Amino acid sequence: MKTEGKRIGLMGGSFDPIHYGHLVLAEEMRSKLSLDKVIFIPVGRAPHKRAEQMTKPRQRYDMVMLATLDHPNFEVSAIEIEREEVTYSFETVAHIAKNSAPGDEFYFIAGADALMELETWRSVEVLLKMVTFVGAARPGTDQQELIQKMEQLRQRYGASIKLVELPELDISSTDLRRRVRLGLSVKYLMPESVSLYIGKHKLYLKELSHERLSD
């Protein structure tokens, strides 16, 4: 008897640090798209960032593990942090698909703004053959522009693309790093386990290199 494949969400990011905005996004996608699970994929070496611009990969991975520990449908993959070279999304998805069951469907979750830049990604045509790309639209997003871009991508690549509206939750990793550095409260902005980890390892007490340059 042929078994039905699972619907798997893939959510990459720096997660530097992970916060409730990330977790709400993942849960909304899981619920609205009827996903069997969401896999968080902390980036190792990002194409657009130098290593010194991010917290150590293993520490970011640990924080994501702590944040997702109590959710039965959330998993964390170390595939990117275990590679020394720059990793591209199409390579990560290909590896996960190769090691998954036949019939599994993959939903690549990203911010709606990523849709506008998607054609600049490495081997985007390969990526779009493997996944349904899901753009997360926040309140106030210009959906008309996004819809036009989605149609272009469908015509050029035969892409499967969805746009999912999300509730407003104004939390950013950049602001959380600033709050930690200034000794401000991060309560109700991230899981307590993550906050305790940050304190224990003395993370974010200094600005990351790109934050110094941008000031």
Backbone bond lengths (Angstrom), bond angles and torsions (degrees), N, CA, C in turn:
res aa  C-N    CA-C-N  psi(-1)  N-CA   C-N-CA  omega(-1)  CA-C   N-CA-C  phi
1 M - - - 1.462 - - 1.536 109.95 -
2 K 1.317 115.91 131.77 1.460 120.62 -179.14 1.528 110.00 -75.36
3 T 1.337 116.08 127.41 1.464 119.78 179.24 1.519 110.05 -91.22
4 E 1.309 115.10 143.61 1.460 120.58 179.92 1.522 109.74 -76.89
5 G 1.334 115.90 136.12 1.457 120.67 -179.03 1.518 112.07 -71.08
6 K 1.314 115.24 164.73 1.464 121.54 178.56 1.524 110.86 -89.84
7 R 1.305 114.33 154.87 1.465 121.44 175.08 1.532 106.78 -100.29
8 I 1.317 116.05 113.94 1.462 121.31 -170.51 1.525 110.98 -118.98
9 G 1.322 116.06 123.97 1.455 121.19 175.36 1.515 110.14 -88.33
10 L 1.320 116.79 139.22 1.467 122.69 178.05 1.522 108.12 -119.39
11 M 1.318 116.49 122.49 1.461 120.56 -174.76 1.528 109.88 -130.61
12 G 1.323 115.73 101.28 1.450 120.66 179.13 1.516 111.63 -93.12
13 G 1.323 115.61 162.60 1.460 119.71 177.79 1.512 111.47 167.49
14 S 1.320 115.82 167.61 1.465 120.26 176.48 1.525 110.74 -71.00
15 F 1.345 116.27 -37.88 1.475 121.88 -177.67 1.530 109.65 50.00
16 D 1.338 114.64 58.48 1.464 120.59 -170.97 1.530 112.29 -125.74
17 P 1.366 117.37 67.53 1.465 128.18 4.31 1.533 111.91 -99.12
18 I 1.334 115.47 169.57 1.455 120.98 172.00 1.524 108.66 -69.75
19 H 1.342 116.15 148.43 1.465 119.98 -178.67 1.529 109.89 -146.71
20 Y 1.334 115.54 -179.07 1.462 119.39 -175.78 1.525 112.83 -65.36
21 G 1.322 118.16 -24.90 1.459 119.82 175.71 1.520 111.18 -61.14
22 H 1.329 116.84 -43.26 1.467 121.09 177.08 1.529 111.00 -63.21
23 L 1.325 115.71 -43.29 1.465 120.22 -175.53 1.526 111.69 -69.77
24 V 1.330 116.62 -38.98 1.471 120.13 176.74 1.527 109.98 -65.09
25 L 1.328 116.94 -42.03 1.463 120.89 177.27 1.525 110.55 -57.33
26 A 1.320 116.74 -48.60 1.465 120.82 -178.91 1.524 111.80 -62.68
27 E 1.322 116.90 -41.82 1.466 120.55 -178.62 1.522 111.32 -69.73
28 E 1.332 117.33 -39.43 1.467 120.55 177.10 1.528 110.35 -61.74
29 M 1.312 116.56 -43.71 1.462 120.38 179.32 1.526 110.63 -65.64
30 R 1.324 116.64 -42.47 1.471 120.18 178.71 1.513 110.61 -58.17
31 S 1.331 115.49 -44.09 1.456 120.82 -177.17 1.532 112.26 -72.04
32 K 1.321 117.14 -50.08 1.470 120.85 -174.20 1.526 113.42 -71.88
33 L 1.336 116.76 -28.36 1.461 119.98 -178.90 1.528 112.42 -102.52
34 S 1.334 116.68 4.82 1.473 121.95 -179.10 1.529 111.63 53.42
35 L 1.329 115.22 47.82 1.459 120.10 -179.75 1.525 110.52 -79.01
36 D 1.316 115.97 143.40 1.465 120.42 176.39 1.523 110.95 -75.55
37 K 1.331 115.63 -31.60 1.466 119.78 176.67 1.523 109.72 -162.27
38 V 1.317 114.51 161.18 1.464 121.42 173.94 1.524 107.15 -121.67
39 I 1.326 115.89 127.49 1.464 121.16 178.26 1.524 109.15 -102.52
40 F 1.322 116.51 119.26 1.461 121.86 174.97 1.530 107.85 -83.83
41 I 1.332 116.32 134.62 1.462 120.63 -177.40 1.529 109.42 -127.31
42 P 1.341 117.76 90.30 1.465 119.75 177.21 1.531 110.02 -61.92
43 V 1.318 115.89 131.36 1.459 120.41 -178.46 1.524 110.22 -70.08
44 G 1.328 115.72 144.00 1.461 120.66 175.74 1.513 108.99 -88.45
45 R 1.329 115.40 -89.93 1.463 120.88 173.60 1.514 107.77 -103.96
46 A 1.314 116.46 108.73 1.461 121.04 -178.40 1.526 110.22 -78.78
47 P 1.346 117.89 145.32 1.464 120.64 179.61 1.525 112.90 -59.93
48 H 1.338 117.40 -29.47 1.465 121.37 -172.65 1.528 113.76 -104.54
49 K 1.345 117.68 6.57 1.468 120.01 -179.02 1.524 110.77 -136.40
50 R 1.340 115.72 144.72 1.461 120.31 172.78 1.528 108.91 -84.10
51 A 1.328 115.86 159.81 1.471 120.88 -176.24 1.517 112.02 -58.26
52 E 1.344 116.96 -38.42 1.463 119.98 -177.51 1.524 112.96 -72.62
53 Q 1.331 116.90 -7.03 1.458 120.46 178.57 1.525 111.97 -88.04
54 M 1.327 116.86 -1.47 1.456 120.59 179.81 1.526 110.59 -133.77
55 T 1.327 115.50 156.26 1.461 121.07 171.65 1.531 108.46 -65.31
56 K 1.317 117.17 155.59 1.464 121.05 -177.56 1.532 111.19 -52.39
57 P 1.337 116.96 137.72 1.465 120.77 -177.64 1.525 114.17 -52.03
58 R 1.331 117.61 -44.79 1.462 120.08 -177.08 1.517 111.29 -64.27
59 Q 1.323 118.16 -35.70 1.467 120.82 179.21 1.525 110.70 -69.57
60 R 1.322 117.21 -39.19 1.469 119.48 177.06 1.523 110.41 -66.62
61 Y 1.320 116.53 -39.15 1.468 121.00 176.03 1.528 110.51 -61.16
62 D 1.322 116.65 -45.64 1.472 120.73 179.81 1.525 111.20 -59.07
63 M 1.331 117.04 -41.73 1.468 120.34 -179.42 1.527 111.28 -65.26
64 V 1.338 116.81 -38.95 1.469 119.80 177.64 1.523 110.13 -66.43
65 M 1.313 117.26 -40.02 1.465 120.97 176.65 1.524 110.85 -58.83
66 L 1.319 116.75 -46.48 1.465 121.04 179.88 1.526 111.03 -62.48
67 A 1.326 116.46 -41.65 1.465 121.12 -176.01 1.524 113.15 -68.63
68 T 1.329 116.83 -28.25 1.467 120.71 -173.90 1.524 113.55 -105.71
69 L 1.315 116.21 0.74 1.467 121.86 -171.68 1.527 114.01 -55.85
70 D 1.324 117.12 -36.51 1.467 119.66 -173.31 1.527 113.26 -94.42
71 H 1.333 118.15 8.46 1.465 120.45 179.30 1.529 109.19 -106.21
72 P 1.328 117.87 117.50 1.471 120.67 -175.26 1.523 114.36 -66.73
73 N 1.339 117.72 -17.52 1.462 120.60 -177.32 1.523 113.50 -106.94
74 F 1.324 116.23 8.34 1.463 120.73 177.41 1.527 109.74 -107.22
75 E 1.317 116.41 136.01 1.461 122.53 174.47 1.524 108.95 -130.06
76 V 1.327 116.13 163.63 1.464 121.29 178.19 1.521 108.37 -128.20
77 S 1.324 116.57 132.58 1.459 121.78 178.55 1.528 110.13 -108.74
78 A 1.325 115.47 137.24 1.470 121.34 177.98 1.523 111.50 -98.70
79 I 1.319 117.52 12.50 1.462 121.24 -173.38 1.529 112.94 -55.27
80 E 1.334 117.63 -41.12 1.466 119.28 -176.29 1.522 112.49 -82.32
81 I 1.327 117.52 -36.14 1.470 118.09 -177.47 1.527 111.81 -73.51
82 E 1.328 117.00 -16.67 1.464 120.44 179.89 1.528 112.68 -86.55
83 R 1.322 116.52 -6.51 1.463 120.25 178.91 1.524 109.69 -98.93
84 E 1.317 116.77 139.08 1.460 120.88 -178.26 1.522 111.91 -82.68
85 E 1.333 116.41 -29.06 1.458 119.39 -177.48 1.529 111.07 -87.69
86 V 1.327 115.44 167.29 1.462 120.89 175.99 1.525 109.15 -60.32
87 T 1.325 116.55 135.46 1.462 121.70 -178.72 1.523 110.14 -112.98
88 Y 1.320 115.45 136.03 1.462 120.78 178.89 1.526 109.74 -107.82
89 S 1.322 115.26 152.54 1.469 120.64 -174.01 1.522 112.60 -57.41
90 F 1.329 117.44 -40.72 1.467 118.80 -177.13 1.529 111.30 -64.33
91 E 1.342 117.06 -32.40 1.465 120.77 178.34 1.527 110.91 -70.09
92 T 1.331 115.34 -42.41 1.465 120.23 179.83 1.522 111.20 -62.73
93 V 1.327 116.17 -47.00 1.467 120.24 -179.05 1.526 110.51 -64.29
94 A 1.322 117.24 -40.75 1.469 120.52 179.38 1.527 110.97 -60.99
95 H 1.328 116.68 -40.45 1.465 120.64 179.38 1.528 110.78 -66.11
96 I 1.331 116.43 -45.05 1.469 120.17 -179.55 1.527 110.44 -64.13
97 A 1.334 116.29 -42.88 1.464 120.42 -179.62 1.528 111.22 -63.20
98 K 1.325 116.23 -39.21 1.467 121.38 -179.62 1.522 111.34 -62.52
99 N 1.327 116.04 -31.62 1.463 120.99 -176.89 1.530 112.92 -101.10
100 S 1.323 116.27 14.14 1.465 121.32 178.55 1.525 110.07 -108.01
101 A 1.315 115.44 171.08 1.460 120.42 -178.92 1.527 110.83 -74.86
102 P 1.340 117.35 148.93 1.468 120.36 175.43 1.531 109.85 -58.25
103 G 1.294 116.29 139.15 1.459 119.84 178.81 1.511 114.76 92.83
104 D 1.335 117.93 -10.27 1.468 120.00 176.75 1.530 109.87 -65.20
105 E 1.322 116.06 141.01 1.465 121.89 178.57 1.522 108.79 -111.66
106 F 1.336 116.06 140.22 1.460 120.47 -175.60 1.526 111.32 -116.06
107 Y 1.325 114.09 134.63 1.464 122.11 -179.92 1.525 107.80 -119.16
108 F 1.323 115.54 111.72 1.461 121.29 -176.34 1.528 108.63 -88.40
109 I 1.327 116.36 112.47 1.466 122.32 -172.99 1.524 110.44 -96.07
110 A 1.327 115.88 128.44 1.467 120.27 178.37 1.522 108.74 -153.06
111 G 1.316 116.18 168.08 1.455 120.29 175.70 1.517 110.15 -66.30
112 A 1.322 116.63 150.06 1.462 120.28 -178.79 1.527 111.45 -59.27
113 D 1.331 117.11 -29.13 1.465 119.97 179.60 1.529 111.53 -63.73
114 A 1.333 116.96 -25.94 1.468 120.51 178.71 1.527 111.28 -64.72
115 L 1.333 116.67 -27.74 1.462 120.58 177.55 1.519 111.30 -57.99
116 M 1.332 115.89 -39.58 1.457 120.86 -176.53 1.531 111.62 -68.61
117 E 1.322 117.13 -23.69 1.466 121.57 -177.37 1.528 112.44 -107.27
118 L 1.317 116.57 3.84 1.468 120.70 -169.92 1.525 113.11 -58.35
119 E 1.310 117.15 -35.33 1.467 119.53 -176.78 1.528 113.11 -73.33
120 T 1.332 117.23 -7.02 1.470 120.39 174.81 1.531 111.08 -89.43
121 W 1.337 117.52 -8.43 1.460 121.30 -178.11 1.525 110.14 -72.91
122 R 1.332 115.69 149.66 1.464 121.27 178.47 1.533 110.67 -64.93
123 S 1.335 116.05 127.19 1.478 122.97 176.47 1.529 112.12 51.23
124 V 1.330 115.72 47.14 1.470 119.77 -177.65 1.524 111.56 -61.40
125 E 1.347 116.96 -31.34 1.465 119.71 -179.15 1.528 111.12 -65.50
126 V 1.335 116.48 -31.94 1.468 121.01 176.74 1.527 109.82 -70.98
127 L 1.322 115.93 -45.18 1.470 120.83 179.42 1.520 111.34 -58.00
128 L 1.334 116.56 -46.28 1.463 120.51 -174.44 1.526 113.32 -71.04
129 K 1.324 117.24 -14.51 1.465 119.82 174.37 1.525 111.64 -80.59
130 M 1.337 115.69 -18.84 1.469 120.09 -175.13 1.519 113.61 -99.56
131 V 1.336 117.92 -19.85 1.464 120.43 -171.08 1.524 112.16 -134.11
132 T 1.323 113.98 162.54 1.462 121.11 160.26 1.521 105.40 -94.29
133 F 1.318 116.89 122.87 1.461 120.61 -178.82 1.528 108.38 -86.77
134 V 1.331 115.75 125.92 1.463 120.74 -177.07 1.526 109.53 -115.81
135 G 1.317 116.17 116.00 1.458 121.24 178.44 1.518 110.64 -95.19
136 A 1.321 116.50 129.51 1.467 121.74 179.43 1.522 109.27 -91.04
137 A 1.323 116.58 113.80 1.463 121.65 -176.99 1.524 110.70 -99.86
138 R 1.320 115.79 120.43 1.460 121.25 176.82 1.528 109.72 -84.04
139 P 1.342 117.54 159.36 1.464 120.14 174.68 1.527 110.16 -55.47
140 G 1.330 116.14 137.25 1.459 120.24 179.83 1.515 113.74 92.90
141 T 1.347 117.03 -5.53 1.463 120.60 178.71 1.524 110.10 -68.52
142 D 1.331 116.68 138.34 1.464 121.31 176.84 1.530 108.56 -74.41
143 Q 1.316 115.94 91.96 1.460 119.60 -173.60 1.522 112.68 -72.97
144 Q 1.321 117.95 -26.47 1.457 120.11 -179.96 1.526 110.84 -62.21
145 E 1.328 115.44 -43.33 1.466 120.53 178.36 1.527 110.57 -64.50
146 L 1.325 116.21 -40.64 1.464 120.65 179.31 1.524 111.62 -65.32
147 I 1.313 116.37 -41.99 1.467 120.83 -179.69 1.528 110.58 -62.37
148 Q 1.336 116.43 -39.93 1.467 120.30 177.39 1.532 110.73 -63.03
149 K 1.333 115.84 -42.39 1.463 120.06 179.58 1.527 110.88 -66.11
150 M 1.330 116.67 -40.30 1.459 120.69 178.09 1.524 110.73 -58.92
151 E 1.323 116.55 -42.33 1.462 121.05 -179.39 1.530 110.87 -65.23
152 Q 1.334 116.25 -39.29 1.468 120.17 176.85 1.528 110.89 -60.81
153 L 1.325 115.74 -45.08 1.466 120.64 -178.65 1.525 111.37 -66.10
154 R 1.315 116.61 -37.00 1.469 120.44 177.43 1.530 110.26 -63.16
155 Q 1.330 115.69 -43.49 1.463 119.84 -177.37 1.526 111.92 -70.36
156 R 1.328 117.14 -39.60 1.465 120.70 -175.91 1.524 113.20 -78.16
157 Y 1.336 116.14 -36.85 1.468 119.36 -171.65 1.529 113.94 -121.61
158 G 1.323 117.52 -1.82 1.461 119.53 -173.94 1.509 111.30 64.93
159 A 1.335 115.52 30.35 1.465 121.44 -173.12 1.521 112.46 -71.63
160 S 1.329 114.71 145.02 1.464 121.99 170.66 1.526 106.77 -99.09
161 I 1.324 116.71 115.49 1.465 121.09 -173.84 1.521 109.97 -133.86
162 K 1.318 115.45 137.15 1.459 121.51 175.94 1.523 109.16 -125.36
163 L 1.315 115.15 151.12 1.462 121.69 174.52 1.524 107.09 -119.29
164 V 1.321 116.94 123.54 1.466 121.46 -177.69 1.522 109.37 -118.80
165 E 1.327 116.10 124.70 1.466 120.50 179.01 1.524 110.15 -79.20
166 L 1.322 115.20 138.27 1.459 121.45 -177.78 1.520 110.94 -122.43
167 P 1.328 116.87 156.05 1.467 119.73 175.25 1.522 110.27 -70.29
168 E 1.311 116.72 153.71 1.464 121.55 178.35 1.524 109.94 -71.70
169 L 1.309 116.43 127.14 1.463 121.73 176.48 1.524 106.45 -146.68
170 D 1.319 115.56 95.78 1.465 121.64 -169.61 1.528 111.33 -85.45
171 I 1.333 115.39 77.55 1.466 121.74 177.50 1.522 107.18 -128.98
172 S 1.315 117.31 134.49 1.461 120.24 177.48 1.522 110.39 -132.88
173 S 1.331 115.63 148.23 1.465 120.48 177.67 1.526 110.74 -63.00
174 T 1.324 116.58 -37.01 1.468 120.54 178.62 1.518 110.86 -58.73
175 D 1.330 116.66 -46.68 1.466 120.09 -179.65 1.523 111.18 -67.12
176 L 1.328 117.06 -36.76 1.467 119.59 179.29 1.526 111.34 -65.69
177 R 1.319 116.88 -39.17 1.469 119.19 176.21 1.531 110.28 -61.82
178 R 1.315 115.69 -41.03 1.470 120.47 178.56 1.517 110.77 -63.47
179 R 1.327 116.78 -42.92 1.460 120.66 -178.84 1.532 111.11 -63.87
180 V 1.323 116.31 -42.26 1.469 119.73 178.04 1.527 109.80 -62.74
181 R 1.315 116.23 -44.73 1.465 120.79 -178.37 1.531 111.94 -60.87
182 L 1.344 115.79 -35.55 1.464 120.85 -178.24 1.525 112.86 -90.09
183 G 1.330 116.96 -0.76 1.458 120.47 179.59 1.514 113.88 76.31
184 L 1.347 117.36 22.88 1.463 121.75 179.56 1.529 110.22 -88.08
185 S 1.312 116.21 159.33 1.463 120.92 -177.99 1.531 111.47 -69.76
186 V 1.331 115.79 140.99 1.463 121.43 173.01 1.533 110.01 -117.55
187 K 1.311 115.79 14.24 1.465 120.56 -179.99 1.524 109.84 -61.66
188 Y 1.316 116.72 139.04 1.463 125.72 -178.48 1.530 113.38 70.02
189 L 1.335 117.32 6.09 1.461 121.22 176.41 1.527 111.60 -106.61
190 M 1.327 115.70 -23.76 1.465 121.81 177.91 1.522 108.43 -148.73
191 P 1.340 118.22 160.17 1.463 119.88 177.12 1.527 110.88 -59.46
192 E 1.324 115.78 145.32 1.466 119.97 -178.68 1.526 111.22 -60.90
193 S 1.326 116.83 -34.45 1.467 120.17 179.99 1.528 111.29 -61.12
194 V 1.328 116.14 -35.94 1.464 120.70 178.20 1.524 110.30 -71.45
195 S 1.327 116.02 -42.15 1.468 120.72 177.90 1.531 110.95 -59.81
196 L 1.327 116.88 -42.86 1.466 121.13 179.08 1.532 111.19 -65.42
197 Y 1.326 116.50 -38.88 1.469 120.73 178.07 1.526 110.24 -62.89
198 I 1.328 115.94 -43.48 1.467 120.71 178.97 1.524 110.47 -59.96
199 G 1.332 116.00 -43.88 1.460 120.19 179.04 1.518 112.39 -65.38
200 K 1.327 116.22 -43.25 1.469 121.07 -178.33 1.526 111.76 -62.62
201 H 1.333 116.06 -39.38 1.469 120.34 -176.10 1.529 112.73 -97.34
202 K 1.346 115.13 5.21 1.473 120.82 176.41 1.533 111.94 54.22
203 L 1.316 115.56 46.55 1.462 121.00 179.18 1.524 111.12 -83.65
204 Y 1.305 115.82 152.72 1.470 124.59 172.64 1.527 114.48 64.94
205 L 1.327 117.54 18.76 1.465 119.37 177.34 1.522 110.85 -77.34
206 K 1.331 115.58 -19.50 1.466 121.11 174.30 1.520 108.47 -122.23
207 E 1.312 116.45 155.72 1.454 120.47 177.97 1.520 110.04 -69.05
208 L 1.340 116.03 143.59 1.455 119.88 170.80 1.523 108.06 -71.19
209 S 1.323 117.56 159.05 1.463 120.88 -170.52 1.523 113.24 -57.86
210 H 1.342 118.38 -40.61 1.462 119.52 -177.84 1.521 111.76 -71.04
211 E 1.353 117.11 -24.28 1.461 120.02 177.35 1.523 110.33 -73.42
212 R 1.326 117.02 -36.17 1.462 120.40 176.71 1.525 110.24 -64.57
213 L 1.337 115.45 -42.18 1.453 119.89 -177.44 1.519 112.44 -68.03
214 S 1.336 116.37 -28.83 1.465 119.45 -175.76 1.513 113.02 -86.60
215 D 1.331 118.31 -10.89 1.463 120.79 -178.82 1.527 111.65 -73.07
